[in-house]
Amino acid sequence: MLPSGHLPALHIAPDEQCPNRHGTCRMDTTVKIKRARLGLLRTVLRQVHLWLGLSAGLFLALIGASGALLVFAEPLVKWQAPQLYHDPGPGEWRPVSEWIASAEKKYPELGPLKFVYGPGSIPMPTGAPIIFTIGKQNGHERHVLIPVDPVKGQALDKIYAEDTLAGLLVIFHKELLAEDVGILIVAIAGLVGLVSVLTGIYLWWPRPGRWPMAFRFRRGARGVALLYDLHSVPSAWLMLPLAVTLFSGLYLQKPGWIDPIVSLASEVREIQPTSSADGACANPTSIDDAVALAKKGREDQVLRLLWMPLSKSGAIKVELRKRDSNPRAEGTEVYVDRNCPRVLHVSAVESMTTGEYVRGWMWPLHANLLLGVPGQALLFLVGMLLPALFVTGLLYWLKTRR
């Protein structure tokens, strides 16, 4: 970009007019035009990359740093809130209705309770079943987790996620402690970050024969050259996990933004079954009825989550998973009529489309890149890379402006 702020124009000398009077272009003239166009494209993309980074870089730095620290969430939970990893010992689990009844009796100010999660299926690391709700304290929204002893059917404790380091990190990472506005900011920052990564890859892409140099720091680099290397070399090594992490995070944050794109390649169905009208059956469906109906023919599966409907026409959602499956991945969803004991719809894992399967594995992908402990180590580096990119990019821009 020129000092005036205008983009440079393509220039062809008079003796290099193309096409010439014969209607053709000289080879060297064609090459010069292509190079000029590529130069113009690089100039435009450099400005896009710069201003995207400057506009969303601070938010991405905060999101990345909190995500890096979330690698240590499990030991933090075990240290601060060991009840969330309560071991009930051997024995058959009591009905879910008893869990909820115990929690509502112990904490009547939180009722009615509508959300139950199996071990490990809630964003905050847990090893016990959790009853979850949103409460209010001093006018502020609070995320309440009630761990349950499933064998005794008893609620153990009431834990505010905001009062634990791990819970605070989870909430900050997802919404920057700003609730709905924060969720939108994080989603926009993720989208900007993804575009920034793609433009950065194009600008970084080395010429033939220079690939080895693109992955190492230049010897003796100083000033602007060193800042460039500090910005580009770590990014070159981590570009793939960074792109995957940004995409999976954006998909988790705003699936409605990504589903239409995924649907171009594979159908992603939105299921919203409707329950019967009140009084349609003599006996409305109880929580235990819904679980029993969901597990019919799936007795070997365990509860991943149970959501009671939030509206009169909504259905009870029971999600099951195999015992040895990843609790973060979506399982078989069974929708049960709230007013009549009957199944309305089943979305089995076996019948998922490719698009639905991909969406269902976004959380495990975002949690550790499906690589276990090595994936968590990579995510720590990726998370800390984002603030490093913001600082080096900002310093590089300030120095080159002088």
N, C-alpha and C positions, 0 to 999 in steps of 0.2 A: 504494500500500500504506500502511495506517495505521501510526502509531508502534508500535501493539501487535503489528504483524506480520500482522494480518488484512486480507483484501481488503475494500474497501467494498461494502456491500450495495446493491441497487437499492431506491430509496425513491420511493413514490408517495403524494402527500398524500391525506387522506381524501376530499376533494371531487373527486379525480381517479381514483377507483377504476376499474379496467379489467379485465373489462368491467363496465359499469354495470348498473342494474336492467333496462335494455332489451336487455341482451346485446350492446351495442356499445361502442366506444371513441371518445372525442372525438379529433379529429385532432391537437390540440396535445398531448394525453396520449400518443398513439401515438408522436409525434415525440420526446417527452421520454424515453419508454421506450427507443426505439432509440438515442438519444444516451447514455443511461445504460449500456446494454449495450456500446456502442462504447467508452465510457470505461473500463468494466471490462476489456474485451478489451485496450485499450491498456495498462492498468496491468499486466495479466498478461504481455503481450508485452515490456513494458519490463523487467520483472524477469527474464524468460527471457533477453533480450538482454544484460542486465547480467551475470548470473551465468555465462552461457556465455562472455562475453568475459573475465571475471575468472579463470575456471577454466582456459581454454585459450589465453588471449591471449599469454602468454609463449612458449609453444611455437609458436604461429602467427607471432609476431614473429621468432623464430629461423629458422623455416622460410622465411618471406617474405624476410628479409634474405639468407639463403644463396641463395635462388632468384634474387634481384635480381643478386647478384654472379656467378651462373652465366651471365648474359648475356655476360660477358667470358671465358668458359671457353676458347673456341677460341684467342684470342691468348695466353692463359696457357699452354695446352698447347704451342703452337708455340714459346714462349719457354723453358719448362722441360723439355719432352720432345719435341724436334723429330722424333725417330725415329718417333713416332706419325703423322707426316705425311710419311713417306718416299715419295718419288716414284720408282717403279721404272723409269720411262721406257717407251718402246714395247716391244712384244713379247708373245708369247702366255704366259698364266699357266701355271705348272707345276701338276701335280695336287696337290690338297689334302693327300693322304697324305704328299707330300714336305715340305710345310710342317710338319706335325705331327712327322714323323720328325726333321727338323732341330731343332725346338724340344726334343724329348725327348732328343736326343743332347747338345744344348748345355746343357740344364738337367734332368738326369735326376732330380733331387730333386722335380720338379714332376709327373712322369708318374704314370699315363697322362693325357694331355690329351684332353678330350672336347668342348670348345666352341670353335667357330670363327665369327668374325663378319666380314662384309664391311665395306669402308670406310664409316664414318658410322653404323653400325647398332648401336653400343653406347652407353650413356648418356654416357660420357666422349667428347668430340669427338675424332675420328680421321680420318685421310685414307688410311690403309693398312689392309690386312686384319689382324685381331687374333686371336690365340689367347688364350683367357681361362681362368683357373682361380682357385680359392680356395686360398691357401696359409696356412701358420701361421708366425708369427715371434714368439718370446718368449711363446708361449701365446696370442697374439692372432690373430684372423682378418685375412688380408691379401688384397687384390684384386690379382691379378697379370695384367698385360697384356704379351703378347709380340708386338710388331709384326713383320710378315713382308714380305719382298720377294717378291711373287708371281711375278715373272718368273724370278728365280733359284731360287725355292723355298727360301729360306733365312730362318731366324729371325734377327732383327737385334739384339734386346736384351731384357732383362727389366726391366719397370718396375712398381714397386709404386704403385698409385693413391694410397695414403695419403701417399706421399712428394712428391706434387705438389699445388699449391694447387687446381687444377681438380678433381683426383680427390678430394681431401679435401672440397671443397664438394659434389660429387655425392653422396658417401657421407653427409655430414652432412645434406644436404637430404632424403635418402631415409630415413635411419634414425637420425639424431642421434648417430651413432657408438655406438649401443647395440644393433646387430644386430637380432635378431627382436623384442625388446621395443621397440626404437626404431621399427621398421616399424609396429607396432601403434599406438604413441603418435602417430606422424605421421598415420596413417589416421584415428584418432579425432579428432585436432585438426582435420583437414581436414573431417570430417563436422560437427563443432561449428561450424567457421568458416562452412560453407555455410548451416547453420540460422541462425547469427547474421546473415549477410548478408540472408537472407530476412526475418527479423524486423526488421532495421534498415531495409530498404526500406519495410516497412509503417509503421513509426513515423515515417519521414522523409517519406512521401508527402504532397506539399503539397495544400492546399485549392485549389479552382478560383480562378483569378486570381492565385495566389501562386507559380506555377511559376518565373518569372524570378528571384525572390528566393531560391529554394531552391538555386540554383547559384552564388551569390556570397556573399561575406562581408558582414555588416552593418557599415555605417559606424559607427565609434565604439564597437564592441562591446568590452567589457572583462570580465575575470574569468570567471565561469561562462558568460556568453553567448559570449565569444570561444572558450573551450574547446569549446563545443557546435559552433560554426562550424568550428573546426579539425578536429573529428571528423566532421562531416556533409558539408561542402562537397566536400572531396577524394573522399569516398566516393561522392557523387552523380555526379561526373564519371567515376569508375572502377568503378562498381558492376557493369557488364556484364562487362568483362574480368576483374574480381575473381571473380565467380561462375563464369565459364567456367574460370578457372585452378584454382579450388578443386575444381570438379567433375571436371575432367580429371585432376588430381593424385590425387584420391581413387579414381577409376576405375583409374588405373595402379597405385596402391598395393594396392588390394583389389578386383580385378575380380569376385571371388565375391560381394561385397556388392551390386554394381551390376547384374550380369548378370540376376538374377531380375527386377529392375525393368524393364530394357530389354526383357526377354523378353515382358513384357506387351504390348508394341507390335510387336516383331519377334523372331523366333527367334534365339537365340545358341547355337550348337551347341558342345558340348565333345567333341572328338575324341581318343580314346585307343586307337589301334590296338594290337593285341597281336601280337608276333612268334611265329613257329613255335618249337617246342621245339628245344633243342640237338640237333644231329645230324640234323635233318630233311632237310637237303640236304648233299651231299658237300662243297661249298665255301661257307662262310659269306660273307655280303656284306661286301666291303671298303668303305672310305670312298669310293674312286673309283668303285666300282660304284654306290653309292648316289647320288652326284652325277650320274653318267651316266644312271641311270634317271630321276632327277628332271628332267634337262634334255632328255630325249627329247621332241621336239615343242616345246621351249621353248629352242632353241639360242641365241636372241637375248637371253635373260635372263641375269642375273649372280647370283652367290651373295650372299644377304643374311645367312644364318647356317646353321650345321650343328651339330646337337646329337647326340652319341652317347647311346644309352640308358643310364640309370642303374640299370636292373634287367634281369634275364634275359628278362623278357617284353616289355620296352619296345621301341619301334621307333626307327630312325634318322630324325631329322627334318631335312629339307633345305628351306630356304625360299629362293625365288628372287624377283627383282624385275626390272622393266624398267630398262634402263640410265639412262633419263632420269627415273625416278620418285624420290620422296622416300625416302631410305634409312631414315628413321625409321618410315615407314608399313609395316604388315604386308603381306607379299606372298603369293605362291602357296606353300602348304605341301604338301610331298610326304612321306609317311611310308613308309619302306622297311623290309621285314622284315630283321632283323639276321642271321638264320640262313639265309635263302634269298633270292637276288637277284630280288625281285619287289616291286612297288609295292602297298602295303596300302590307301592312301587318298590322295586329292588334294583339297585345299581351295583351289580356284582363286579368284583375286580376282574373276573374272567371275561366279562363282557364289555369292559372299558374299551373305548376307541384309543388309538395311539395318542391323540391330543389330550384325552382325559387322563391317560396313564402318565403322560409327561407332566401335566399339571399336578397330579397327585404326588409326584416325586420332587416337586420344587423345594419343599421344606427340608427333606433329607439332603438334597443337593446343596442348599444354602447353608446347612448346618456343618457339613464337613466334606463337601464335594464327593460324597459317597466313597471316601477313602479312609475313613476311620481316623485314627490319631494322626497319621501323616497329612490327611486332609485338613485337620484342625490346625496343624502347624503352618500349612500353606495359607489358611484363612487368617491366621495371626499376622503373617507377613503382608498379605493383601490389605488387611485392615489398616496396618501401620503405614502402608505405602500411600494411602490416600492423603493423610496430612502431610507426608513428605512431598508428594507431588504438588500440593497446594503451595507449600512454602518455597520450594525450588522454582516453581513456575512463576510465582509472584516476584521473587528476587530477580529471576532472569528478565522478566518484563521491565522491572524498575531499572535494571542496569542498562538494558538496550535502549531505553528511552532517553538516556543522557546524551 
